[in-house]
């Protein structure tokens, strides 16, 4: 064979248009294209980058120049690595030269972003210490020829005396003089990319897009004194000519979060409310438990769990290692504003409200920066990657929206190797590491939201001792009656009107009670859906299996007469037994249905509690939790569903938090006692991680929750039921130095 290959061998020969796909389709927009080229300048250890637009900025006219003072390239590098798509160079050498920067490009296709911007590229480059410059010209229209193969595309290059890259006419000469210079060498080195014959027209909106993208390319919270980018536009767009810097509005937030999460999920974060000076330290950590994903634990609970699990080995990996986040260490900086109260920003910037909100809109969002440079599209307008706006719909008074936050998450290519770019440079791969990152950020946001809500509450009324409101207290108009009696004792019409209003109001209250009771039950049933499905599937599967086997016994004819009847009878007994299991499951959840309940009955309180635990029996067994329930017979007149709702809500909380303690100490205890006539107490305790002191006063507030994805209504519902229907109280008791939570339920009506 003339080509030295065997007859059955062949080689791939791509068409030239494959490069058009890489350059135009994988780079989604012009801003991304320019950013990719600026990243190349950063990797080349440039100190300055000038982006210059030369008009007319119309299709097939004008040009864009990107000029840097980086290390430059030799002819060999241009003809080899630079013209080699998907070059492995940056994968093999992940740090730049003397400045030691972590290189930002790894896939070797960023340079072809130039193809998206214009139809022709002039490359002029001069390597550090070289006395000549390299000139090359790329005609991208060759890659549109469907008949041409990639190896038929011609690129013209030459070496010449420096004409462009030298100190008297180069970047030093054209860099804007009014700008404060950065520490940089003379322009006897660097690269100029001149992209001629623009692909698209440029208007003000495109300049805003690129200015916003470039201003967020480098974190606004990090001072990169060794790297500066200047945008120079034609006269018609002179408003966009400036050094790329973040707006001054970012210096005046109302709330901040700063600190880090280490590779083991341990936090060292500071949360601050600027208006009050309140600062909270967050020093716990994130751990994974089963299907519930990552959960934040306070420092003591985190340390105890680590101590009990880090020595348990399974498949050469400790149990502790399996519980850790996979996203790697995170450096976090969040700045947050109340957008309806921007007076301090107006005062400092002397701008107007409209411009300030426009600046916040342009920068709002939580951005991800890898080795100091931004990962797109996180933080872009309409890129609510944490779904904060959807989350806020459920609780608008507490939750933050995406346009209130300017955030920075710093990662590195070396330490966060699970957070990898998608091939089109538009986001990270949606893997376990990315999922862990999302969960950690939402949990941290919940903490600043809690602090923000509390600060607004204390600002409006201080730490007053607030009496709990009885939602269903009857309307008492006796003060009005007394006043009427004193001023107009004979006005019978007015007296009757007052009586009618009082009766009508109290009738409405009774109707409202019925509606709220149904809401309570359905809210609790919602928590139990997974339990119901889990407990119902197993008996249904057994019933289905035995019925199919019975059909096979009849059809196959291997058994006849009495033998067949005995076999079928055995299968029917199994089916009957499993139907009893299903009936028990339905009986236990029946009280949580929405049907009308009628008058409370006399029932044994201990039996109601036992049935409530029975609803969650499979979860209790799966988590290997020991239980101790009161065995007495305390006869009370109660609504079975209401008391079960109370117990199930407390039980669901305990089951969740007991996941995060050692199996050997998992325990729930419930005791019942009648302490006086019409006075019954239930003590409910567990051995979970307990409730931190700073949260003890807040756990009964609606929408307060430290549970991952918790709604914060469980204890609020329990408290309403106990107070509104039984005239009692739900209290969190001191656990006397022991771990876990202890609740006391006091019933004083119907009992």
Order of alpha helices (4+ residues) and beta strands (2+ residues): alpha-alpha-beta-beta-alpha-alpha-beta-beta-beta-alpha-beta-alpha-beta-beta-beta-beta-beta-beta-beta-alpha-beta-beta-alpha-beta-alpha-alpha-beta-beta-alpha-beta-alpha-alpha-alpha-alpha-beta-alpha-alpha-beta-beta-alpha-beta-beta-alpha-beta-beta
